[in-house]
């Protein structure tokens, strides 16, 4: 199956939690939205605001790849009426936030429409490879073809372990 690229619309405070937990969640935990993604697909979060009612941000705030095909519920209770469905995501932690404004004239998503924000209303939008590459470059994430197999280190997707004594 071909790799696809996705943009999820999520406020920045929820993005930070998702990156910290190594998960992806869309549309308030919708199973349908998160199930659309497949293993190895790219996911970038766009945050229009810092918090639900907070200051405008309008930036890409996280970028990564879907780790596997497992869609799971964050709420393990049997009687849960509103479940939060998630996926494991290998977030590129050294990524920097990238404001959308300088990218708008270059993205297929924004270039062809003055009302491009309306395209984001569903909360999940498929991106072209061109847009993915432009956003990836703006967030300083190297392309897979720019890496050698031995260059991938665990620090790319998980936080560095704490320094401590070495035990022999």
Secondary structure as GFF3:
##gff-version 3
##sequence-region A 1 168
A	DSSP	beta_strand	5	9	.	.	.	ID=ss1
A	DSSP	alpha_helix	12	21	.	.	.	ID=ss2
A	DSSP	beta_strand	23	24	.	.	.	ID=ss3
A	DSSP	three_ten_helix	27	29	.	.	.	ID=ss4
A	DSSP	alpha_helix	31	35	.	.	.	ID=ss5
A	DSSP	beta_strand	42	49	.	.	.	ID=ss6
A	DSSP	beta_strand	56	73	.	.	.	ID=ss7
A	DSSP	beta_strand	85	91	.	.	.	ID=ss8
A	DSSP	beta_strand	98	99	.	.	.	ID=ss9
A	DSSP	three_ten_helix	101	103	.	.	.	ID=ss10
A	DSSP	alpha_helix	108	111	.	.	.	ID=ss11
A	DSSP	three_ten_helix	116	120	.	.	.	ID=ss12
A	DSSP	beta_strand	124	127	.	.	.	ID=ss13
A	DSSP	alpha_helix	129	138	.	.	.	ID=ss14
A	DSSP	three_ten_helix	144	146	.	.	.	ID=ss15
A	DSSP	three_ten_helix	149	151	.	.	.	ID=ss16
A	DSSP	three_ten_helix	154	156	.	.	.	ID=ss17
###
